[in-house]
Amino acid sequence: MSFTDGLVDAKSAWFAELDPQLPAAVRPPDGDVITAALPTGERVAGILTTTSVAPDSTTSLWSALQVWELHPMIGANGMTELLAQWSTMMGRRAPGADSACLVTWPSRDAAATRAFLAHGMVPLSTLAIRTGGALLPSPGNVRVRRARPKDIAVALPLAMAELEYSAQVGGSVLRPGAREIKRTALTRHITQGDPVFLAERDGIAVGLAECWFSDSAAGSWSETRMRHGHWGYVNSLSVAPDARGEGVGRELMSVVHRELAADGAVNTFLYYNPPNPLSTVFWARQGYRPLWTIWEIRPAGALR
Ligand SMILES: CC(C)(COP(=O)(O)OP(=O)(O)OC[C@H]1O[C@@H](n2cnc3c(N)ncnc32)[C@H](O)[C@@H]1OP(=O)(O)O)[C@@H](O)C(=O)NCCC(=O)NCCS
C-alpha cells in the first residue's frame, strides 16, 4: 500500500462528480513528490515527471523536447497551491528553450482552469470524445477509400498540410525532419493495416484521415484517459488548403465513423487545439466534446 492509494480514491471520486465520461483515476507514474498546504492546514500532493523527447521522434512533432509533467493527486481543492509550489520548484531548475510544463486535467474542472490560467498555462490541446451523433448531409461528390502503400506519395503532402496549419494554431512543431518523420509514420500505419482513409474528388486526393485503434484496459496508457473499451482514434484529419470548407472533411468523417464502428470501436477520440478556428467548429459539429485539457507553458521556465 503506497501513500498515493488514498489519493487515487479521492481523485476518482472527484472525477466521477465532474464528468461521467471520465475513467477512474489510476496510480501516478514514479517521479518527484510535490506537496503543498491548503489554508485549512490539509496537505495536497502531486507527482512530477520529466521526459526527454528525441528530436526525430513522432512525439517531437507535437511536444517540446524536454517536458516536466505534473500529475496532481487531488480532488476538488488544491490546484492553486500545488501549482504555486511547482512554480517555486521550477525556479531552481534550468530548463532549455525547447521545453514545457504540462498538466492533463479534466476539461470540466472550472476552478482548476482558473488556477492554470493564473499561472500562465494555456489550453494548447484538448482530448475530445464523440457524444453526439450528428450525421450531416454531405455533397456526395467525394470518394472515400482505404489508403494503400502506393498512396503514400499523395497522402504525405496532405499530412504535411495539417502539420503546417496546426503548428500555427497549437502545440505542433514543424521540425526540420518533419517530412521524413511523417513519411515513416504514415508508411508504418498504412502497411500494418491501420484504418487510414483518403478522400478523392475527380480522382485527386483532397483529404486524409489517419486513424488507428486504442484499447483502454487495465494497466494500459489509454485507461488513464478513456473508460475501458476498444476505441477508435483519429490521429490526424487534413483537407487540402484549396478544398477546405466544401464538405470534404464532413464526407470523410462520415465514412471514418462508420468504418471504425464496424470494426468494433465503442467510440472515437481525438485531439484538437482550442485556438484552431477550423477544427474546433468542425469537431463540435461532428459530435465531439472536450474530456481532458492539456495545459502547457513553453518554455518550462515561464511557469509563474
Ligand atoms: C478541419 C478540416 C479538416 C475540416 O475539413 P473541411 O473539409 O474544411 O470541413 P467541411 O467543409 O466538411 O466543413 C467545414 C465548413 O464547410 C461547410 N460546408 C460543408 N459542406 C459544404 C459545401 N458543400 N459547400 C460549402 N460549404 C460546406 C460546413 O458547413 C462548415 O461550415 P462552417 O465554416 O460554417 O463551419 C479542414 O478545415 C482542415 O484540413 N484544416 C486544417 C488542418 C486541421 O485543422 N486539421 C484538424 C486538426 S485537429
The ligand as a Gaussian input file, in Angstrom:
#p B3LYP/6-31G(d) Opt

LIG

0 1
 C      -10.643000      20.975000     -40.114000
 C      -10.772000      20.430000     -41.546000
 C      -10.231000      19.014000     -41.599000
 C      -12.274000      20.412000     -41.870000
 O      -12.452000      19.900000     -43.177000
 P      -13.301000      20.720000     -44.256000
 O      -13.407000      19.885000     -45.470000
 O      -12.734000      22.090000     -44.413000
 O      -14.682000      20.794000     -43.497000
 P      -16.132000      20.811000     -44.158000
 O      -16.122000      21.581000     -45.409000
 O      -16.649000      19.446000     -44.207000
 O      -16.916000      21.628000     -43.085000
 C      -16.430000      22.877000     -42.705000
 C      -17.328000      24.005000     -43.181000
 O      -17.709000      23.897000     -44.537000
 C      -19.148000      23.892000     -44.672000
 N      -19.581000      23.040000     -45.763000
 C      -19.870000      21.753000     -45.712000
 N      -20.284000      21.331000     -46.909000
 C      -20.221000      22.378000     -47.731000
 C      -20.476000      22.578000     -49.098000
 N      -20.950000      21.605000     -49.892000
 N      -20.241000      23.806000     -49.623000
 C      -19.809000      24.799000     -48.846000
 N      -19.553000      24.658000     -47.542000
 C      -19.753000      23.466000     -46.994000
 C      -19.575000      23.350000     -43.365000
 O      -20.919000      23.700000     -43.090000
 C      -18.635000      24.042000     -42.463000
 O      -19.074000      25.379000     -42.437000
 P      -18.681000      26.406000     -41.320000
 O      -17.467000      27.094000     -41.845000
 O      -19.836000      27.300000     -41.231000
 O      -18.384000      25.623000     -40.083000
 C      -10.045000      21.316000     -42.581000
 O      -10.515000      22.620000     -42.487000
 C       -8.534000      21.312000     -42.433000
 O       -7.837000      20.490000     -43.032000
 N       -7.985000      22.278000     -41.639000
 C       -6.556000      22.415000     -41.456000
 C       -5.942000      21.255000     -40.685000
 C       -6.710000      20.977000     -39.422000
 O       -7.094000      21.873000     -38.709000
 N       -6.927000      19.678000     -39.159000
 C       -7.621000      19.211000     -37.991000
 C       -6.667000      19.105000     -36.855000
 S       -7.499000      18.538000     -35.393000

